[in-house]
Every structure is written in structure tokens, then in C-alpha cells.
Amino acid sequence: MSEGQYTPGPDRAPETETGRTPSGLGQPAADRATTQGTAPSYPAGGPATPATATAPAPAGGAPERKVTRAGVIWAAVVAALVLLILLIIFILQNQELVLVKFLGFEGSVPLGMALFIAAVTGGVLVAAAGGARILQLRRSTHRSRTAVRR
């Protein structure tokens, strides 16, 4: 199970807000469907046993899967490749030449490439602003640490 998910055990009741029943059990079925959101659903027997709970794995059973750094990197690479393929398709479908003017320079570029260059330029500007802010915060933290040491 990944970090941040909460599943109560068989002997623990789920945490609820004051004045509300878990998953709207006290409400009619029509109202319950609109108020559930992402909350776990519970069987009619009560909130102590989640509907998706399974019996504990035997001692010799398969260990619980853990999220590893390599797995996260692999998923990010796959997502980046999918986005790259979509970007290539976009550029190939937008090959009409457009006239681009910037600070006295003028030239014709395929529309897909012009939009790609604009997006990359915007990303570089955002990264530069974020990097400057990170450096500013690091410098501030370093100054406060050296002031505490004195």
C-alpha cells in the first residue's frame, strides 16, 4: 500500500468527522451515492470491516509490494515517452508554415514547431524563476543557521 492511504484494520473503526456517519450509512441510498466521494465503502454489517478487506496473508505468503525509487522512475519514463509520442504526432499534424516575428526578426516556421518552441521557452522561464526562489530560500536558511551558531 502506498503512503497516504488509510485502511482501518478489522478491529478498528474508521475515523469520521464529528456528527457524520461513515460513508453516509444513516442516509438513504440515493443521498449516500452523492456524498461518498472517495471514501471507502463499508458493508451493511457496520463500519468495522471494510468491504475490500481481505484476510491477512499467511506468514509464508507473498510480502506486501513496496513503492521503490526504480519503480517510480520507470513509471515516469513511460509517462514521458507517451507524452513525447503525443507531441511528435501534434508537430507532424501541424506542418503549415506560419510567419513568426520577434524583436525585428522574421521567419517562417511550421506551426507545430512554433508552438513547441513557445512552450519550451515558457517552461525555461518558469524553471528559472523557480530556481531563483529555491536559491533565495537556501541562502535565507543558511544565514539563519549561521546566526544561530554564533
Backbone as CSV, one residue per row, in Angstrom:
resi,resn,N_x,N_y,N_z,CA_x,CA_y,CA_z,C_x,C_y,C_z
1,MET,0.849,-1.172,0.000,0.000,0.000,0.000,0.887,1.223,0.000
2,SER,0.542,2.234,-0.756,1.368,3.425,-0.831,1.063,4.341,0.338
3,GLU,1.997,5.227,0.575,1.882,6.139,1.687,0.725,7.097,1.463
4,GLY,0.009,7.436,2.511,-1.084,8.374,2.406,-2.445,7.724,2.305
5,GLN,-2.507,6.420,2.105,-3.792,5.741,2.054,-4.104,5.207,3.441
6,TYR,-5.378,5.246,3.828,-5.784,4.779,5.146,-6.803,3.678,4.974
7,THR,-6.505,2.533,5.520,-7.458,1.430,5.544,-7.505,0.915,6.969
8,PRO,-8.667,1.019,7.628,-8.734,0.548,9.005,-8.636,-0.964,9.066
9,GLY,-8.037,-1.449,10.141,-7.942,-2.890,10.342,-9.277,-3.450,10.779
10,PRO,-9.401,-4.783,10.897,-10.677,-5.381,11.268,-11.118,-5.018,12.680
11,ASP,-10.187,-4.634,13.562,-10.554,-4.319,14.934,-10.676,-2.821,15.180
12,ARG,-10.468,-1.983,14.144,-10.532,-0.537,14.320,-11.631,0.051,13.458
13,ALA,-12.354,1.004,14.016,-13.376,1.715,13.252,-12.703,2.843,12.492
14,PRO,-13.194,3.200,11.321,-12.588,4.294,10.558,-12.815,5.621,11.252
15,GLU,-11.895,6.551,11.005,-12.035,7.876,11.575,-13.085,8.628,10.770
16,THR,-13.965,9.343,11.483,-15.001,10.105,10.803,-15.028,11.503,11.368
17,GLU,-15.650,12.404,10.629,-15.853,13.751,11.132,-16.969,13.703,12.168
18,THR,-16.978,14.657,13.083,-17.999,14.692,14.109,-19.367,14.926,13.497
19,GLY,-20.313,14.162,13.983,-21.684,14.325,13.541,-22.004,13.624,12.232
20,ARG,-21.051,12.905,11.651,-21.324,12.209,10.385,-21.063,10.735,10.563
21,THR,-21.856,9.944,9.899,-21.630,8.508,9.929,-20.698,8.138,8.790
22,PRO,-19.910,7.073,8.933,-19.003,6.713,7.857,-19.751,6.331,6.590
23,SER,-19.331,6.902,5.484,-19.894,6.634,4.161,-21.391,6.895,4.098
24,GLY,-21.928,7.657,5.025,-23.336,8.010,4.970,-24.251,6.840,5.215
25,LEU,-23.900,5.909,6.130,-24.729,4.725,6.358,-26.112,5.081,6.886
26,GLY,-26.236,6.211,7.594,-27.524,6.606,8.126,-28.394,7.308,7.099
27,GLN,-27.906,7.483,5.867,-28.632,8.212,4.847,-29.300,7.229,3.886
28,PRO,-30.326,7.704,3.185,-30.916,6.860,2.143,-29.879,6.575,1.052
29,ALA,-30.082,5.493,0.310,-29.106,5.067,-0.696,-28.863,6.148,-1.739
30,ALA,-29.889,6.902,-2.136,-29.712,7.940,-3.159,-28.799,9.045,-2.647
31,ASP,-28.989,9.464,-1.370,-28.132,10.505,-0.786,-26.726,9.983,-0.574
32,ARG,-26.579,8.740,-0.189,-25.277,8.152,0.086,-24.407,8.160,-1.170
33,ALA,-24.994,7.922,-2.327,-24.232,7.864,-3.579,-23.627,9.217,-3.904
34,THR,-24.299,10.310,-3.534,-23.768,11.626,-3.867,-22.768,12.119,-2.843
35,THR,-22.766,11.583,-1.622,-21.867,12.081,-0.593,-20.656,11.200,-0.372
36,GLN,-20.572,10.060,-1.055,-19.458,9.160,-0.787,-18.136,9.705,-1.254
37,GLY,-18.010,10.251,-2.436,-16.753,10.759,-2.946,-15.722,9.652,-3.035
38,THR,-14.570,9.855,-2.394,-13.511,8.855,-2.444,-13.422,8.054,-1.156
39,ALA,-14.406,8.202,-0.279,-14.379,7.466,0.980,-14.576,5.982,0.716
40,PRO,-13.970,5.120,1.529,-14.143,3.681,1.329,-15.583,3.277,1.619
41,SER,-16.065,2.257,0.930,-17.422,1.789,1.176,-17.390,0.646,2.182
42,TYR,-18.431,0.549,2.994,-18.499,-0.464,4.039,-19.737,-1.320,3.829
43,PRO,-19.684,-2.586,4.183,-20.865,-3.441,4.046,-21.932,-3.042,5.053
44,ALA,-23.126,-3.576,4.869,-24.243,-3.226,5.738,-24.014,-3.678,7.172
45,GLY,-23.079,-4.594,7.406,-22.810,-5.103,8.753,-22.226,-4.061,9.679
46,GLY,-21.653,-2.999,9.166,-21.098,-1.967,10.024,-19.759,-1.482,9.520
47,PRO,-19.288,-0.391,10.100,-18.064,0.222,9.608,-16.789,-0.476,10.074
48,ALA,-16.879,-1.458,10.947,-15.671,-2.076,11.487,-14.940,-2.930,10.462
49,THR,-15.624,-3.388,9.423,-14.985,-4.246,8.436,-15.151,-3.637,7.055
50,PRO,-14.061,-3.128,6.436,-14.182,-2.556,5.100,-14.595,-3.614,4.084
51,ALA,-15.307,-3.193,3.051,-15.789,-4.123,2.034,-14.643,-4.729,1.240
52,THR,-13.549,-4.014,1.113,-12.431,-4.503,0.308,-11.394,-5.236,1.147
53,ALA,-11.628,-5.389,2.433,-10.641,-6.041,3.295,-10.561,-7.524,2.962
54,THR,-9.372,-8.053,3.046,-9.159,-9.476,2.835,-8.520,-10.056,4.070
55,ALA,-8.541,-11.348,4.147,-7.920,-11.997,5.294,-6.421,-11.724,5.263
56,PRO,-5.779,-11.657,6.435,-4.346,-11.395,6.451,-3.596,-12.489,5.698
57,ALA,-2.515,-12.070,5.030,-1.715,-13.023,4.265,-1.030,-13.990,5.217
58,PRO,-0.927,-15.247,4.830,-0.242,-16.197,5.686,1.221,-15.805,5.833
59,ALA,1.845,-16.333,6.887,3.230,-15.965,7.195,4.150,-16.277,6.024
60,GLY,3.902,-17.340,5.279,4.749,-17.694,4.151,4.270,-17.092,2.847
61,GLY,3.239,-16.236,2.886,2.662,-15.663,1.680,3.564,-14.598,1.070
62,ALA,3.112,-14.040,-0.033,3.880,-13.008,-0.717,3.919,-11.742,0.127
63,PRO,5.070,-11.093,0.221,5.161,-9.851,1.000,4.414,-8.720,0.306
64,GLU,4.035,-7.712,1.093,3.330,-6.568,0.546,4.258,-5.799,-0.394
65,ARG,3.726,-5.357,-1.543,4.545,-4.632,-2.505,4.874,-3.254,-1.966
66,LYS,6.122,-2.846,-2.165,6.550,-1.532,-1.725,6.883,-0.682,-2.935
67,VAL,6.645,0.606,-2.820,6.981,1.529,-3.886,8.478,1.796,-3.806
68,THR,9.178,1.530,-4.899,10.620,1.746,-4.922,10.947,2.933,-5.813
69,ARG,12.132,3.460,-5.617,12.580,4.580,-6.427,12.682,4.171,-7.897
70,ALA,13.180,2.964,-8.146,13.303,2.476,-9.516,11.932,2.344,-10.177
71,GLY,10.943,1.888,-9.420,9.589,1.767,-9.959,8.989,3.117,-10.313
72,VAL,9.226,4.104,-9.473,8.716,5.448,-9.733,9.401,6.031,-10.969
73,ILE,10.712,5.823,-11.075,11.444,6.324,-12.244,10.940,5.641,-13.510
74,TRP,10.712,4.336,-13.436,10.222,3.601,-14.599,8.862,4.145,-15.036
75,ALA,7.971,4.387,-14.086,6.651,4.932,-14.414,6.781,6.326,-15.024
76,ALA,7.701,7.145,-14.509,7.905,8.484,-15.056,8.448,8.420,-16.479
77,VAL,9.352,7.471,-16.749,9.896,7.326,-18.098,8.799,6.904,-19.068
78,VAL,7.954,5.977,-18.659,6.851,5.538,-19.527,5.905,6.705,-19.808
79,ALA,5.566,7.481,-18.781,4.680,8.633,-18.975,5.334,9.660,-19.898
80,ALA,6.636,9.895,-19.731,7.343,10.847,-20.589,7.368,10.370,-22.036
81,LEU,7.543,9.073,-22.247,7.540,8.538,-23.612,6.173,8.694,-24.267
82,VAL,5.115,8.457,-23.514,3.764,8.632,-24.056,3.543,10.099,-24.441
83,LEU,3.964,11.018,-23.571,3.822,12.443,-23.883,4.665,12.833,-25.094
84,LEU,5.858,12.274,-25.205,6.721,12.559,-26.344,6.081,12.080,-27.645
85,ILE,5.491,10.907,-27.622,4.807,10.387,-28.821,3.645,11.297,-29.204
86,LEU,2.867,11.730,-28.214,1.755,12.649,-28.496,2.269,13.977,-29.048
87,LEU,3.398,14.461,-28.531,3.987,15.700,-29.013,4.462,15.567,-30.456
88,ILE,5.089,14.459,-30.779,5.545,14.221,-32.147,4.349,14.175,-33.100
89,ILE,3.277,13.511,-32.701,2.064,13.464,-33.532,1.513,14.869,-33.745
90,PHE,1.491,15.684,-32.670,0.997,17.059,-32.776,1.829,17.856,-33.767
91,ILE,3.154,17.757,-33.664,4.030,18.518,-34.561,3.851,18.055,-36.007
92,LEU,3.751,16.748,-36.210,3.593,16.233,-37.572,2.253,16.629,-38.195
93,GLN,1.213,16.787,-37.388,-0.098,17.153,-37.915,-0.239,18.658,-38.145
94,ASN,0.693,19.451,-37.640,0.625,20.907,-37.779,1.856,21.406,-38.525
95,GLN,1.952,21.066,-39.794,3.118,21.408,-40.610,2.928,22.664,-41.460
96,GLU,1.799,23.355,-41.349,1.593,24.561,-42.129,2.611,25.612,-41.704
97,LEU,3.200,26.305,-42.660,4.178,27.345,-42.347,3.462,28.597,-41.866
98,VAL,3.975,29.196,-40.812,3.428,30.440,-40.282,4.567,31.451,-40.206
99,LEU,4.229,32.713,-40.313,5.204,33.788,-40.239,5.335,34.206,-38.777
100,VAL,6.556,34.137,-38.257,6.811,34.490,-36.868,7.702,35.725,-36.844
101,LYS,7.293,36.741,-36.070,8.073,37.968,-35.917,8.415,38.134,-34.441
102,PHE,9.710,38.444,-34.159,10.126,38.640,-32.775,11.311,39.594,-32.747
103,LEU,11.143,40.738,-32.121,12.192,41.750,-31.953,12.889,42.091,-33.272
104,GLY,12.130,42.287,-34.293,12.698,42.665,-35.579,13.109,41.490,-36.450
105,PHE,13.179,40.291,-35.866,13.500,39.105,-36.664,12.210,38.542,-37.231
106,GLU,12.310,37.965,-38.401,11.129,37.437,-39.072,11.505,36.151,-39.782
107,GLY,10.619,35.163,-39.697,10.880,33.909,-40.376,9.644,33.042,-40.417
108,SER,9.670,32.067,-41.307,8.540,31.144,-41.367,8.969,29.805,-40.769
109,VAL,8.100,29.282,-39.924,8.356,28.051,-39.179,7.072,27.224,-39.217
110,PRO,7.171,25.898,-39.224,5.945,25.099,-39.109,5.203,25.428,-37.805
111,LEU,3.898,25.449,-37.877,3.075,25.836,-36.726,3.367,24.978,-35.504
112,GLY,3.478,23.665,-35.680,3.760,22.768,-34.555,5.080,23.100,-33.872
113,MET,6.106,23.405,-34.656,7.404,23.754,-34.077,7.344,25.103,-33.370
114,ALA,6.610,26.072,-33.943,6.486,27.381,-33.303,5.827,27.247,-31.933
115,LEU,4.771,26.445,-31.847,4.097,26.246,-30.561,4.990,25.485,-29.587
116,PHE,5.734,24.508,-30.095,6.653,23.746,-29.250,7.745,24.658,-28.687
117,ILE,8.311,25.507,-29.545,9.353,26.440,-29.092,8.790,27.400,-28.051
118,ALA,7.567,27.879,-28.248,6.937,28.772,-27.274,6.723,28.062,-25.935
119,ALA,6.292,26.794,-25.983,6.055,26.044,-24.747,7.368,25.793,-24.004
120,VAL,8.409,25.425,-24.732,9.706,25.175,-24.092,10.260,26.462,-23.497
121,THR,10.120,27.575,-24.212,10.586,28.861,-23.693,9.840,29.224,-22.407
122,GLY,8.534,29.010,-22.389,7.768,29.263,-21.161,8.211,28.372,-20.025
123,GLY,8.484,27.090,-20.314,8.971,26.175,-19.280,10.318,26.593,-18.730
124,VAL,11.204,27.074,-19.601,12.525,27.535,-19.158,12.378,28.758,-18.259
125,LEU,11.480,29.679,-18.627,11.268,30.863,-17.786,10.714,30.483,-16.415
126,VAL,9.767,29.551,-16.378,9.214,29.101,-15.091,10.286,28.401,-14.259
127,ALA,11.104,27.559,-14.912,12.177,26.865,-14.194,13.200,27.856,-13.655
128,ALA,13.508,28.895,-14.419,14.468,29.898,-13.954,13.915,30.654,-12.742
129,ALA,12.638,31.018,-12.794,12.026,31.714,-11.653,11.980,30.802,-10.428
130,GLY,11.631,29.527,-10.629,11.606,28.582,-9.505,12.992,28.343,-8.942
131,GLY,13.984,28.218,-9.814,15.366,28.031,-9.347,15.862,29.223,-8.555
132,ALA,15.519,30.430,-9.013,15.916,31.629,-8.273,15.278,31.645,-6.889
133,ARG,14.030,31.241,-6.803,13.339,31.208,-5.492,13.965,30.154,-4.582
134,ILE,14.309,29.003,-5.129,14.956,27.957,-4.323,16.295,28.453,-3.793
135,LEU,17.085,29.107,-4.642,18.367,29.657,-4.186,18.164,30.706,-3.105
136,GLN,17.130,31.531,-3.259,16.828,32.547,-2.260,16.473,31.900,-0.921
137,LEU,15.678,30.853,-0.937,15.298,30.172,0.306,16.493,29.472,0.944
138,ARG,17.350,28.848,0.128,18.545,28.198,0.672,19.466,29.214,1.325
139,ARG,19.657,30.357,0.665,20.515,31.399,1.221,19.949,31.902,2.547
140,SER,18.635,32.083,2.601,17.988,32.543,3.831,18.150,31.520,4.947
141,THR,17.972,30.235,4.625,18.135,29.172,5.623,19.573,29.106,6.110
142,HIS,20.524,29.245,5.198,21.941,29.207,5.570,22.282,30.371,6.500
143,ARG,21.756,31.560,6.195,22.011,32.729,7.044,21.418,32.539,8.436
144,SER,20.211,31.979,8.518,19.592,31.794,9.839,20.339,30.727,10.640
145,ARG,20.855,29.697,9.982,21.624,28.677,10.699,22.944,29.235,11.220
146,THR,23.610,30.044,10.416,24.879,30.618,10.881,24.628,31.627,11.990
147,ALA,23.506,32.332,11.979,23.187,33.278,13.047,22.913,32.535,14.351
148,VAL,22.320,31.351,14.284,22.027,30.572,15.486,23.327,30.042,16.096
149,ARG,24.277,29.656,15.269,25.551,29.121,15.747,26.372,30.170,16.481
150,ARG,26.225,31.433,16.133,27.042,32.494,16.761,26.569,32.823,18.114
